[in-house]
Structures are given as structure tokens and as C-alpha cells.
Amino acid sequence: MIGTLAGVEVVEAERNGTKGMCCGAGGARMWMEETIGTKVNDARSEER
């Protein structure tokens, strides 16, 4: 649907398939507030 909109280009994430990046939520880590290093969701949103 989104790809049918004028001016929208759908592209595949650079890290996909076997190069994919973990979401970081395994082992109930989604309930923890990270204080060390880069948050996974921040790193993912910076990727193109």
C-alpha cells in the first residue's frame, strides 16, 4: 500500500536476513532501562 503513494520509495533495510540485527528485547530486556552503550532501537532508527 505505502509503495503506491506518489513520491514514496520502498527500500530494503541494509541489515536484513542473516545480517539482521537483534531487537534487543530477548530475555525480558524490553522491560529494562538501558544505561550502558547505544540502545538497540536508537541504532536501528539511525540505519538507512
N, C-alpha and C positions, 0 to 999 in steps of 0.2 A: 504494500500500500504506500509506504513512505516513498519508495523509489519512483512512484508515478507522479509525484509532485514536481512542478516546474522548478528548476534550479537546484534540485536535490540530487547529490551523487552518493550512492551507497558504496562503501568500500569495506573490505575485509580488514579486521584488526591485524596489525603486524605480527603480534604473538597469537597464533591460533593453532589448533590441532595439537601436535606433540610439542610445540613450542609454547603452549598456553601457560598462563600464569595462574597459580592458585588464588582463590578468592580470599584466603586468609581466615575463613570462618570455621574451619575444622576444629574439632575438639572443644566446642563451645567458646572459642576465642571471639566469636561475634559479640559476646556479652562483656568482653574486657575492654578497657580503655588503654590503648597503646601509648606508651610514653617513650619508647626507645626506637630509633630508626624511623624510616618512612612508612606511613600507613599504606597498606595494600591498595585501598580504594583511591588514595591520592595518586599513587604511582600509576594505576590503571587509567585514571582520568586524564593524566598528562600524556599518555600514549596516543599516537595517531594511527 
